[in-house]
Amino acid sequence: MNVDVNVDVDVDVDVDVEEIQQLLEQLSSNCYQYDVHVRYIQALRQAALFDELKDAREMMHGIFPLSEDIWLEWIQDESRLASTKEEKQRVIHLYSEAVKDYLSIKLWKEYINYIIQEYKNFLEEMDETGDNSGEVATLEQVRSVFTEAIKKTGNVVPESHIVWDACKEFEEQILEASSRDEVQKQRVQKMYTDRLKVPHATVEKTFSDYSSFITKYDNSNYEKCMVESNMFFSQAKRRYYERDHYEQALVASGNALDKYMEYIEFEKRQSTPNWQAIRTLYERAIVFHYLDSSLWENYIFQLIDKKFPIDMVLSVIERSVRNCPWSGDLWGHYVRVLEKECYSYDKIKNIVQRALSTGMLNNSIDELVKVLLAHCDFERRRIMKPLNSENTLNLINIIQESLQTVKQSFPSGDPNYRLEKYLIEIETLNKNLTKAREIWEDIIKAHGREAEAWLRYIEWERFMGNHDGLMENHDEIHKKFKRASQQNTDWPERIFDAWEQFEHQYGTLDSMEHAFMFIKKQMKIVAHRRAKNASLEVQNVGSEQVFQESTTFNDTQAAWHSEASQSSKVSQPEISEPGNDAKKRKPEEDEPLLEGSPAYKKNKAQHPEKQKRDREFTTIVASNLPLDVTEGQLKALFNECGKIVSIHLIEDTEKAQKSAHIEFAKREDVPAALTKDKKKIGDHEINVYKITEHTLFITNFPETANLKEIFDKYGKIIGIRYPNKSYRAGRFCYIEYENRESALSALEMNGFEIEQGKKLNVMISNPSLKKTRSPPRQNEIFIKNLPSHVERSELETLCKTYGPVIGVRIPTTKDKKCKGFAFVEFDNEEHAKTALALHNTEFKACLLHVTLSNIDRDHGQKKSTSGEPNNKETKNKDSKPISTPMMPRKLQKPSMRLKLSGPINRNSKTNQS
């Protein structure tokens, strides 16, 4: 937003009329183009078209807040040309407007200097001519500006002295001119004493200046005055040094938002918080983060919560929507605050129209719907008193108009059908059940593949038919459940369970029997459909048997998931020391034993298989929790879903809410937990979803590395987990982020040379990787679930970002089509391991399964001429099959995944296939 303020106004510059006309046309078609406004103003300025320039600046200021540089350029242009009293007063008006947009020490200093200079010029002119008609600003107006400036900037710890010193020097000059003026002396003395109560960078200089001031003007009371002021000075100095740490952190981070929030939280923790200082910190943060709508929202909440004057609250909200006109939340707050303060209907209606007319809301259906809902809520509260059919019809018309507005910008409609549900409630209230059902049917046409839509529809029908515990429309609901069960929905089990529960509660013997039989039939159809989809993913794998399903990549990662991730210490397997042949080694937990051998049976009896914790598959996140939520409340809500292993609460001070990571004992418990989505705890409607790809697995870092400092820049870190020190598989750790996007962003650190010869290996953690004792060194990866049409060059391009590719082998069918898998060989093992980051990524609409090629070619594993490993078992002289750790295990049955089609609704329930 910076503009060069040193552009010379040259009347001889050729006017590019065509460019000016084009810019004006662009603004006429869409006035919400910030850059076009800036270019238009600069073109007019260079052309010295001052009248048009003035209008252009006024137009831009009417739409956008202006930066410090743009204001200074504007004011300097106007002040150079100002010669009359009215023109100079206009400059003062511009300064008063400029300091409203953003907190600016520089603008306040220029404002003070200008008004002081004009006041002094007037005094000189009046002394010379005796004419007082040219007075631009009175002394009271000057002091009024001082008061406002000190109030707005006084808590800016590092720079507030710049403004205060300018005001103080002016007042001292007046006192020097009339040293016997007792009122002026007390005014200046009060400025000092008030200032000494505020922590600021030059507090020691202020105290020293005050000492000189008392010596000069009140020396007889010097000791008394200094003793009193010393108490204020000591406290202010202590408070300054307490805040200096936060000020330095702001400078070091380049004024990062999280550092401002830490500073604000520090101020809030004080025994008597200074809310003006906290407000100043919000204003300072906005200077750098004015496009962050959540920052504005937190600021507004703070002002409302602490009951700041309503004019101040509305001023901040107005500035917020000027900076972030695309935020539906901010416009919604604007409407609600105006309504609460009993502003006129026309005023509130104009705000809604203004929000919609910007066009900024058309980029996000979520933001658009938020504004429309705020408008509908306002109209409902206004016209539903008293409740009658006429008022209800008016509200219905308003909601239908809102739906039409959504359709114009987003023809596919709201994926969460919020306005439709609103309309259904009003139609139900109006006893127009036929119309309400029509709306539900329209929703089902658009969202028929979502189990949630069917269940909401049926729940509404149940509410309509439930009278004194009797379900009068049982047959109708039974039919809807049957209809829903026949659809290919994203979560059929939820529908089946809800139907069974309904029949248990309200069904007859015949209807219950029919429901159970029909559900069994549909479950078979669902299972068949899923098996068919899964077979498309794993085609040819069973017949080829080219690799072990259990991946050998990163023994250390799998070991950590099975042992070190336990919340309490787990004893480690004994490992023999190198060269100690005399001591018999005990088999490790993960060592393959000959099935059926005495050692195998003994080991199985003594060490029953322990269930491993795979956090990424057994953990759900519950967000939008109230700040005062407790673990007990969460356990009460989720206990019926399964055994809870742990609950980790996380407080989000910016959003004034908490979230929780809830880990269950079994994967099977997670689907039940996901049904708690949209339940309420207090007044908060919670969101429940799975954790996916939010944990990094990191290896090859030096012992002295500060990983938190390195990876903190990508997002909020929940925790860093290191293995038990007794585990000697190598140095590695897990970093868990609050969200998936942070973890994915941090993948750019893969290959980063943290010190000479130490390049980080960074990848998304995959707890499904199983551990083997001694994986062979491999520089080759195995990729399966490839499409039938794939070229070697495509795979080479895909993989070469992880290291030099030596060769690509794609086994093909007779008609030269890919069999669904391939081998890619890298120049070394490190690059092959790094390429495992491709696992679970999408390639040509297929979800890749990538592992190290786990065929030990040095121990009898033969390779066919086509490049495929020969996986036949070797037999001994008695023709009995043998199994050794050096031979591949039988191919395990691959896990089946349902391949979702179409866009994924972030508010939909997780697919349970």
PyMOL commands that set and color helices and strands:
alter all, ss='L'
color gray80, all
select helices_A, chain A and resi 17-29+34-46+50-63+68-81+85-101+105-129+139-153+160-177+182-195+203-217+219-252+257-268+275-288+293-305+310-323+328-340+345-357+360-363+365-383+389-409+418-429+433-447+451-465+474-485+492-506+509-537+541-544+555-564+598-606+615-618+631-641+667-674+707-714+740-749+792-802+829-838
alter helices_A, ss='H'
color red, helices_A
select strands_A, chain A and resi 466-467+470-471+619-625+644-652+657-664+680-681+684-685+687-690+695-699+717-721+732-737+753-755+758-759+761-764+780-784+805-809+821-826+842-843+846-847+849-852+862-863+869-870
alter strands_A, ss='S'
color yellow, strands_A
deselect
rebuild
show_as cartoon
